[in-house]
Amino acid sequence: MLQRDDSGIAESFDLDSLTVGDRLRLFNFTQRDNHVAYLWVLRAMNVLRAVHQVQVHTDDVAKALSELAAAHDEVPSATDLNLRAMLDNLAAEDEQVLYKVEDATRCGNLAAYRNRQSVYQFTEIGYRVYCAVEEVIGSRVQDANLSRLVFADILADFKALATANRQGDQDEVYRKLTRLDSVLEDMTQRAARFYLTLNDVVRTTDISPETFLRYKHALLAHMSEFTAELERYAPRLAEAVHEVEDTGVETLLERAAAADERPMMRPAVRLEDWRRRWMGLRQWFLADGAGGSRADQLQGATRTAISGVIALLRQVTESRRGGVSRTTQLRHLAAWAAAAPDEQAANALVAAAFDLRSVRHLSGAHDDDDQISPRSTWWEAPGVEISISLFKHGKRPAQGGPQPVRKSRGAHARLREAQLAERAAERSAAETLLEHGPHDRVLNQAETRAVLKLLTRALEARTVVAGRLRSGTGSSDVLTLRLVPSERGSRVRTETGTLHLPGFALEIKPHGAMRRRLGSGAP
């Protein structure tokens, strides 16, 4: 959301690239070899501008430089500078910090006219460039602060604005709105600069903790007092904004635009400009959505900064209490490295301290070293495959988790169907054997397989008593096959041949549930 203090930045977003490039070239004088001399020349022109001497000659600039040299030792001498060439460069078409005109009134004769008595003056945007450079050069950390005393004046101005609008005092409305706009813009800039400076102080604490410890109490007290004052005045300021709106915002803005003394701006543009300014003032103390007002945001930022300063204070205090900080650690490490017996030991110590390792992504082993001669050079030896993770991040690829089991549901279903069909065939063959018996007939393949399977079980489970085989039993869910000792023996005929069982008779009886079902007469 663009506020009043951001309007200039918002308008710069709409400029085309050519215009932006032209304006950035206005700073070219800061990149020249004698950029300090150019800065003093512009300072001399600013001195003349302060006494309302807009158009200046090279002699005027030289005189102003002499006055500055009396107060500052760093000012270059005008005799050592080619002032005309420097002023022409600043007025060149690619820079246009200055504007150059020919002053015919200075020409007393034809020779003077031919010497082109030029005069120079700041362009509007060129003067802004000079001010921006001076602001950057003259900025100081000590100037950062939060203006807590201004809230009472803002409240009084809002009440006076409501009274002036209610009474129809057009000039007073313009004065109060201008003052409020200027004060809140200044407070925004102060707050932004304060938090940027505080961030720099926190960031450089490892280098100079003494600076932070020297100002910690003043910082905490300053931010706490600002938060308390803002919290006390915020509801009263919001009420004052509502009071102004009750007097008629459109009437207020029309009166301010009518009293505006900018002649180069159309009335409709002035009205829109004041409407944007009022929205910026209103959003400072009234919330227009879930984001809250700017006063609430500033209060939250101040509380966060207080917490950060307290945490940093605890960290610095604990490090100083233990006598160990990053500076002392590095000094001890440097002393150990300097006292190492040889260069190899010093390198090993520093490598262990900073976790320095070999460049793994440029080395690797071949899968079959026997194929490569140890006499081969790097150019002749075959390449080694390097994983992407090792090449990009220096980490060898992980083995990863176990792969999921591949389930072939179709194959499982087909095996299950085949198994059920086989069991159904075996059960049918066993029921036929139970109904017709194994003797006096030829068994088919299914019945033969059922007999052989049960016979195998019976032979595995046979018992031997006193050196003689007594019996053996093999069972299924349909029938039970028993081997009973017999002198005559038995035989079973099948489609593929006759199975002889000497010394045993083969008996088949129903088993378990089948016997109970037959006893109950179930089919």
Wavefront OBJ file of the C-alpha trace (Angstrom):
o trace
v 0.000 0.000 0.000
v 1.537 3.330 -1.088
v 1.371 6.089 1.518
v 1.969 9.812 1.203
v 5.676 9.510 2.006
v 6.039 6.913 -0.749
v 4.322 8.922 -3.462
v 7.582 10.043 -5.049
v 8.818 6.475 -5.201
v 5.499 5.287 -6.605
v 5.659 7.878 -9.362
v 9.222 6.827 -10.238
v 7.931 3.303 -10.937
v 5.953 4.675 -13.894
v 8.968 6.265 -15.629
v 10.280 4.605 -18.769
v 13.770 3.117 -18.896
v 15.182 5.982 -20.994
v 14.103 8.602 -18.461
v 15.450 6.527 -15.582
v 18.770 6.140 -17.399
v 19.005 9.890 -18.044
v 18.402 10.689 -14.396
v 20.889 8.125 -13.134
v 23.532 9.693 -15.376
v 23.182 12.844 -13.261
v 25.378 11.066 -10.692
v 28.242 10.605 -13.163
v 30.321 13.326 -11.515
v 30.709 11.057 -8.456
v 32.590 8.557 -10.654
v 35.140 10.995 -12.089
v 38.802 10.853 -11.066
v 38.574 14.233 -9.269
v 35.079 13.656 -7.882
v 35.961 15.392 -4.582
v 36.855 18.585 -6.485
v 33.535 18.424 -8.350
v 31.738 18.094 -5.014
v 33.466 21.221 -3.648
v 32.514 23.140 -6.804
v 28.862 22.189 -6.270
v 29.170 23.174 -2.609
v 30.454 26.585 -3.687
v 27.460 26.958 -6.007
v 25.156 25.989 -3.141
v 26.729 28.714 -0.975
v 25.914 31.249 -3.696
v 22.419 29.819 -4.073
v 21.818 30.325 -0.344
v 22.312 34.061 -0.782
v 19.851 34.036 -3.715
v 22.537 34.313 -6.395
v 21.037 31.874 -8.875
v 23.216 32.447 -11.944
v 26.955 32.453 -11.188
v 30.125 33.052 -13.176
v 33.388 31.158 -12.799
v 34.784 34.118 -10.864
v 31.890 33.858 -8.412
v 32.570 30.143 -7.917
v 36.269 30.830 -7.370
v 35.442 33.453 -4.752
v 33.048 31.050 -2.961
v 35.732 28.349 -2.978
v 38.146 30.796 -1.346
v 35.590 31.492 1.413
v 35.117 27.772 1.978
v 38.898 27.245 2.069
v 39.117 29.658 4.982
v 36.948 27.312 7.051
v 37.958 23.928 5.627
v 41.458 22.706 4.844
v 40.334 20.136 2.267
v 38.968 22.687 -0.210
v 41.037 22.650 -3.435
v 42.451 25.935 -4.640
v 40.550 27.606 -7.466
v 43.849 28.320 -9.249
v 44.572 24.589 -9.435
v 41.214 23.811 -11.034
v 39.937 24.414 -14.521
v 36.610 25.758 -13.270
v 35.204 26.531 -16.689
v 35.858 22.971 -17.939
v 34.425 21.450 -14.764
v 31.290 23.592 -14.935
v 30.905 22.765 -18.626
v 31.145 19.057 -17.803
v 28.434 19.414 -15.155
v 26.294 21.251 -17.707
v 26.977 18.734 -20.485
v 24.049 17.130 -22.239
v 24.687 13.696 -20.685
v 24.718 15.062 -17.085
v 22.793 18.365 -16.886
v 23.383 18.920 -13.189
v 23.868 22.573 -14.135
v 22.278 24.783 -16.753
v 24.549 26.950 -18.878
v 23.483 30.254 -20.460
v 25.353 33.086 -22.157
v 25.215 36.387 -20.262
v 25.549 39.205 -22.814
v 25.351 41.859 -20.094
v 28.849 40.938 -18.952
v 30.314 41.706 -22.379
v 31.795 45.207 -22.388
v 33.488 44.819 -25.749
v 33.614 42.522 -28.762
v 36.504 40.465 -27.380
v 34.576 39.743 -24.185
v 31.594 38.718 -26.260
v 33.746 36.350 -28.277
v 35.091 34.836 -25.035
v 31.521 33.764 -24.323
v 30.915 34.985 -20.812
v 28.874 31.968 -19.649
v 26.937 31.776 -16.396
v 25.722 28.627 -14.679
v 22.888 27.681 -12.396
v 21.503 24.520 -10.795
v 18.806 22.634 -12.618
v 15.963 21.579 -10.352
v 16.746 17.888 -10.624
v 20.487 18.605 -10.517
v 20.091 20.317 -7.159
v 18.200 17.287 -5.882
v 21.117 15.096 -7.001
v 23.552 17.316 -5.105
v 21.373 17.196 -1.971
v 21.111 13.394 -2.213
v 24.902 13.068 -2.391
v 25.361 15.411 0.569
v 22.777 13.496 2.582
v 24.578 10.224 1.975
v 27.973 11.716 2.836
v 26.741 13.539 5.930
v 24.611 10.746 7.389
v 25.520 9.760 10.961
v 24.444 6.872 13.135
v 24.035 9.194 16.116
v 21.227 11.123 14.392
v 18.802 8.165 14.333
v 15.902 8.575 16.765
v 12.171 8.074 17.252
v 10.172 11.296 17.740
v 7.946 10.583 20.731
v 7.276 14.258 21.624
v 5.507 14.949 18.344
v 2.292 13.067 19.204
v 0.932 15.913 21.319
v 1.486 18.370 18.454
v -0.183 16.001 15.974
v -3.240 15.700 18.224
v -3.467 19.481 18.586
v -3.144 19.964 14.807
v -5.934 17.456 14.110
v -8.269 19.271 16.525
v -7.338 22.638 15.020
v -7.940 21.214 11.528
v -11.437 20.074 12.488
v -12.193 23.508 13.966
v -10.868 25.337 10.874
v -12.901 23.172 8.507
v -16.008 23.625 10.617
v -15.532 27.408 10.559
v -14.656 27.482 6.854
v -11.167 28.929 7.384
v -9.559 27.910 4.087
v -6.039 29.187 4.804
v -5.929 27.538 8.238
v -7.066 24.227 6.735
v -4.228 24.416 4.225
v -1.657 25.284 6.916
v -2.702 22.486 9.285
v -2.892 19.857 6.550
v 0.540 20.872 5.271
v 1.989 20.730 8.768
v 0.448 17.317 9.503
v 1.683 15.925 6.189
v 5.203 17.201 6.843
v 5.316 15.979 10.459
v 4.088 12.470 9.676
v 6.415 12.155 6.699
v 9.315 13.171 8.935
v 8.247 10.659 11.590
v 8.087 7.895 8.964
v 11.577 8.708 7.726
v 12.910 8.870 11.280
v 11.424 5.488 12.189
v 12.722 3.812 9.032
v 16.188 5.251 9.564
v 16.209 4.312 13.253
v 15.405 0.653 12.603
v 17.934 0.433 9.769
v 20.588 1.917 12.047
v 19.610 -0.439 14.864
v 19.947 -3.370 12.502
v 23.458 -2.202 11.572
v 24.386 -1.953 15.256
v 23.100 -5.477 15.909
v 24.841 -6.837 12.829
v 28.242 -5.393 13.776
v 28.094 -6.409 17.445
v 30.528 -9.277 16.943
v 33.172 -6.766 15.878
v 32.568 -4.037 18.474
v 30.391 -5.221 21.404
v 31.655 -2.287 23.474
v 29.671 0.118 21.280
v 26.479 -1.828 21.877
v 27.053 -2.168 25.619
v 27.747 1.566 25.846
v 24.356 2.520 24.374
v 22.163 -0.427 25.434
v 20.373 1.392 28.263
v 19.754 4.496 26.160
v 18.366 2.370 23.295
v 16.008 0.396 25.520
v 14.805 3.503 27.344
v 14.284 5.413 24.076
v 12.231 2.635 22.462
v 10.225 1.921 25.628
v 9.283 5.582 26.053
v 8.295 5.842 22.388
v 6.104 2.717 22.645
v 4.396 3.977 25.791
v 3.728 7.400 24.260
v 2.393 5.908 21.032
v 0.125 3.532 22.935
v -1.211 6.412 25.026
v -1.946 8.716 22.082
v -3.098 6.169 19.445
v -6.799 5.980 20.497
v -6.989 9.761 20.986
v -5.468 10.375 17.548
v -7.911 7.920 15.936
v -10.784 9.775 17.577
v -9.373 13.088 16.315
v -9.250 11.723 12.736
v -12.917 10.702 13.004
v -13.723 14.185 14.278
v -12.067 15.723 11.207
v -13.968 13.382 8.882
v -17.254 14.357 10.528
v -16.693 17.929 9.353
v -16.604 16.771 5.684
v -13.546 15.317 4.016
v -14.365 16.478 0.466
v -14.957 20.037 1.647
v -11.684 19.857 3.565
v -9.742 18.709 0.513
v -11.347 21.268 -1.797
v -10.404 24.084 0.581
v -6.824 22.808 0.857
v -6.519 22.520 -2.938
v -7.971 26.004 -3.419
v -5.418 27.518 -1.010
v -2.545 25.521 -2.517
v 0.033 27.906 -3.971
v 1.565 25.658 -6.635
v 0.807 27.586 -9.832
v 2.216 24.986 -12.222
v -0.315 22.343 -11.153
v -3.898 22.192 -12.387
v -6.681 22.401 -9.747
v -7.851 18.844 -10.426
v -4.305 17.522 -9.976
v -3.887 19.524 -6.761
v -7.154 18.096 -5.423
v -6.066 14.537 -6.240
v -2.691 15.165 -4.598
v -4.351 16.338 -1.379
v -6.724 13.389 -1.457
v -3.723 11.042 -1.600
v -2.085 12.932 1.250
v -5.202 12.705 3.411
v -5.428 8.945 2.822
v -1.833 8.686 3.997
v -2.669 10.678 7.147
v -5.794 8.636 7.803
v -4.042 5.280 7.396
v -1.551 6.274 10.030
v -4.146 6.054 12.807
v -7.154 4.158 11.351
v -7.016 0.546 10.148
v -8.483 -0.132 6.698
v -8.158 -3.921 6.738
v -6.541 -6.878 8.416
v -3.112 -5.224 8.302
v -3.911 -2.617 10.965
v -2.937 1.042 11.003
v 0.592 2.253 10.461
v 0.757 3.317 14.095
v -0.003 -0.285 15.119
v 2.656 -1.564 12.712
v 5.189 0.895 14.104
v 4.346 -0.139 17.646
v 4.751 -3.822 16.748
v 8.092 -3.136 15.074
v 9.282 -1.250 18.160
v 8.320 -4.096 20.484
v 10.082 -6.600 18.210
v 13.180 -4.388 18.226
v 13.117 -4.211 22.028
v 12.961 -8.021 22.227
v 15.833 -8.300 19.759
v 17.987 -5.849 21.722
v 17.293 -7.684 24.987
v 18.189 -11.047 23.403
v 21.368 -9.588 21.936
v 22.228 -8.008 25.274
v 21.893 -11.414 26.946
v 24.074 -13.003 24.282
v 26.809 -10.369 24.512
v 26.755 -10.403 28.320
v 27.075 -14.191 28.489
v 29.919 -14.236 25.975
v 31.809 -11.553 27.886
v 31.132 -13.253 31.228
v 32.699 -16.466 29.974
v 35.666 -14.596 28.529
v 35.199 -16.307 25.163
v 33.958 -14.577 22.045
v 34.465 -14.988 18.340
v 37.342 -12.502 18.425
v 39.193 -14.316 21.216
v 38.597 -17.665 19.543
v 40.133 -16.472 16.285
v 43.071 -14.950 18.130
v 43.755 -18.206 19.993
v 43.507 -20.170 16.752
v 45.939 -17.786 15.053
v 48.368 -18.159 17.967
v 48.168 -21.952 17.777
v 48.746 -21.921 14.024
v 51.739 -19.581 14.411
v 53.216 -21.830 17.130
v 52.827 -25.044 15.065
v 56.110 -26.955 14.571
v 55.855 -26.992 10.773
v 53.637 -25.845 7.913
v 51.932 -29.225 7.570
v 50.816 -29.168 11.217
v 49.528 -25.595 10.839
v 47.537 -26.554 7.746
v 46.074 -29.576 9.540
v 45.070 -27.404 12.521
v 43.335 -24.784 10.378
v 41.678 -27.471 8.248
v 40.254 -29.127 11.369
v 39.071 -25.784 12.789
v 37.235 -24.676 9.641
v 36.205 -28.172 8.474
v 38.262 -27.928 5.276
v 38.221 -31.119 3.246
v 39.353 -32.327 -0.123
v 37.360 -31.378 -3.172
v 35.281 -34.522 -3.366
v 33.314 -33.584 -6.445
v 36.530 -33.631 -8.522
v 37.688 -37.094 -7.487
v 36.344 -40.618 -7.545
v 37.307 -44.268 -7.978
v 36.776 -46.393 -11.080
v 34.608 -49.484 -10.744
v 37.397 -51.764 -12.044
v 40.828 -50.422 -11.129
v 42.616 -53.413 -12.690
v 41.667 -52.164 -16.150
v 43.530 -48.884 -15.664
v 47.295 -48.776 -15.609
v 48.827 -46.813 -12.719
v 51.065 -45.138 -15.294
v 48.092 -43.620 -17.156
v 47.820 -39.833 -17.068
v 44.665 -37.901 -16.344
v 44.204 -37.278 -20.049
v 44.545 -40.968 -21.005
v 42.570 -42.568 -18.144
v 38.836 -43.128 -18.681
v 36.383 -40.863 -16.903
v 34.645 -41.708 -13.653
v 30.907 -41.273 -13.240
v 30.014 -38.737 -10.532
v 26.551 -38.478 -9.034
v 24.592 -35.250 -9.463
v 24.288 -34.654 -5.708
v 28.052 -35.028 -5.252
v 28.794 -32.709 -8.178
v 26.349 -29.932 -7.247
v 26.230 -30.082 -3.445
v 29.364 -31.998 -2.439
v 27.298 -34.741 -0.770
v 27.400 -38.365 -1.718
v 24.046 -39.859 -2.641
v 22.202 -41.565 0.195
v 21.211 -45.191 -0.039
v 17.625 -44.215 0.510
v 14.869 -46.197 2.156
v 13.794 -49.699 1.153
v 11.917 -49.925 -2.091
v 8.240 -50.769 -1.859
v 7.256 -54.356 -2.560
v 5.868 -54.717 -6.038
v 2.442 -56.323 -5.894
v 1.242 -58.140 -8.980
v -2.396 -58.477 -8.125
v -3.276 -60.108 -11.469
v -0.677 -62.858 -11.084
v -1.743 -63.445 -7.502
v -5.365 -63.768 -8.582
v -4.477 -66.270 -11.312
v -2.367 -68.365 -8.900
v -5.191 -68.299 -6.386
v -7.689 -69.503 -8.983
v -5.350 -72.317 -10.081
v -4.812 -73.334 -6.452
v -8.546 -73.424 -5.742
v -9.163 -75.490 -8.882
v -6.438 -77.951 -7.896
v -7.870 -78.309 -4.397
v -11.367 -78.830 -5.803
v -10.040 -81.594 -8.131
v -8.216 -83.283 -5.247
v -11.335 -83.127 -3.085
v -13.489 -84.586 -5.845
v -10.986 -87.420 -6.409
v -10.854 -88.125 -2.653
v -14.646 -88.284 -2.462
v -14.694 -90.759 -5.412
v -12.091 -92.929 -3.666
v -14.138 -92.836 -0.478
v -17.290 -93.849 -2.357
v -15.880 -96.636 -4.623
v -12.717 -97.672 -2.836
v -9.225 -98.184 -4.362
v -9.552 -101.878 -5.216
v -11.181 -103.874 -8.017
v -11.058 -100.948 -10.446
v -8.624 -98.738 -12.384
v -7.893 -95.320 -10.747
v -7.684 -92.228 -12.969
v -4.888 -89.685 -12.721
v -6.591 -87.486 -10.111
v -7.395 -90.471 -7.888
v -3.841 -91.799 -8.347
v -2.359 -88.476 -7.227
v -4.629 -88.453 -4.155
v -3.595 -92.016 -3.219
v 0.120 -91.293 -3.723
v -0.057 -88.112 -1.619
v -1.790 -89.904 1.267
v 0.508 -92.896 0.891
v 3.536 -90.609 1.216
v 2.139 -89.157 4.426
v 1.409 -92.650 5.774
v 4.948 -93.870 5.034
v 6.410 -90.770 6.722
v 4.205 -91.353 9.815
v 4.616 -95.137 10.081
v 5.582 -96.626 13.451
v 8.009 -99.447 14.172
v 7.438 -101.636 17.261
v 9.936 -104.363 18.282
v 11.709 -104.087 14.941
v 8.519 -104.610 12.951
v 6.456 -102.012 11.063
v 3.053 -101.936 12.645
v 1.015 -99.317 10.732
v 0.998 -95.921 9.023
v -1.701 -93.275 8.480
v -2.123 -90.405 6.047
v -5.105 -88.084 6.218
v -6.765 -85.271 4.300
v -9.904 -83.281 5.026
v -11.985 -85.960 3.249
v -10.528 -89.398 3.984
v -7.875 -91.275 5.939
v -5.584 -93.853 4.306
v -4.145 -96.591 6.573
v -1.450 -99.171 5.916
v -2.382 -102.337 7.792
v 0.161 -105.226 8.022
v -0.971 -108.193 5.848
v 0.811 -111.339 4.687
v -0.992 -111.309 1.363
v -0.200 -107.634 0.651
v -2.288 -105.559 -1.768
v -2.160 -103.858 -5.111
v -3.777 -100.814 -6.684
v -4.353 -100.519 -10.440
v -3.974 -97.152 -12.138
v -4.056 -95.878 -15.718
v -0.261 -95.840 -15.846
v 0.364 -99.208 -14.109
v -0.125 -101.316 -10.978
v 1.088 -100.218 -7.533
v 2.147 -103.206 -5.374
v 2.169 -102.978 -1.568
v 3.756 -106.215 -0.256
v 3.087 -106.910 3.427
v 0.416 -104.220 3.717
v -3.249 -103.873 3.049
v -4.650 -100.485 2.007
v -7.722 -99.226 3.872
v -9.638 -95.997 3.203
v -12.120 -94.483 5.675
v -13.851 -91.096 5.962
v -11.997 -88.545 8.074
v -13.185 -85.960 10.624
v -16.002 -83.734 9.391
v -16.679 -86.030 6.435
v -17.333 -88.962 8.792
v -19.693 -86.846 10.892
v -21.506 -85.624 7.791
v -21.943 -89.201 6.460
v -23.119 -90.354 9.900
v -25.787 -87.664 9.943
v -26.932 -88.585 6.451
v -25.892 -85.345 4.817
v -25.313 -85.530 1.070
l 1 2 3 4 5 6 7 8 9 10 11 12 13 14 15 16 17 18 19 20 21 22 23 24 25 26 27 28 29 30 31 32 33 34 35 36 37 38 39 40 41 42 43 44 45 46 47 48 49 50 51 52 53 54 55 56 57 58 59 60 61 62 63 64 65 66 67 68 69 70 71 72 73 74 75 76 77 78 79 80 81 82 83 84 85 86 87 88 89 90 91 92 93 94 95 96 97 98 99 100 101 102 103 104 105 106 107 108 109 110 111 112 113 114 115 116 117 118 119 120 121 122 123 124 125 126 127 128 129 130 131 132 133 134 135 136 137 138 139 140 141 142 143 144 145 146 147 148 149 150 151 152 153 154 155 156 157 158 159 160 161 162 163 164 165 166 167 168 169 170 171 172 173 174 175 176 177 178 179 180 181 182 183 184 185 186 187 188 189 190 191 192 193 194 195 196 197 198 199 200 201 202 203 204 205 206 207 208 209 210 211 212 213 214 215 216 217 218 219 220 221 222 223 224 225 226 227 228 229 230 231 232 233 234 235 236 237 238 239 240 241 242 243 244 245 246 247 248 249 250 251 252 253 254 255 256 257 258 259 260 261 262 263 264 265 266 267 268 269 270 271 272 273 274 275 276 277 278 279 280 281 282 283 284 285 286 287 288 289 290 291 292 293 294 295 296 297 298 299 300 301 302 303 304 305 306 307 308 309 310 311 312 313 314 315 316 317 318 319 320 321 322 323 324 325 326 327 328 329 330 331 332 333 334 335 336 337 338 339 340 341 342 343 344 345 346 347 348 349 350 351 352 353 354 355 356 357 358 359 360 361 362 363 364 365 366 367 368 369 370 371 372 373 374 375 376 377 378 379 380 381 382 383 384 385 386 387 388 389 390 391 392 393 394 395 396 397 398 399 400 401 402 403 404 405 406 407 408 409 410 411 412 413 414 415 416 417 418 419 420 421 422 423 424 425 426 427 428 429 430 431 432 433 434 435 436 437 438 439 440 441 442 443 444 445 446 447 448 449 450 451 452 453 454 455 456 457 458 459 460 461 462 463 464 465 466 467 468 469 470 471 472 473 474 475 476 477 478 479 480 481 482 483 484 485 486 487 488 489 490 491 492 493 494 495 496 497 498 499 500 501 502 503 504 505 506 507 508 509 510 511 512 513 514 515 516 517 518 519 520 521 522 523
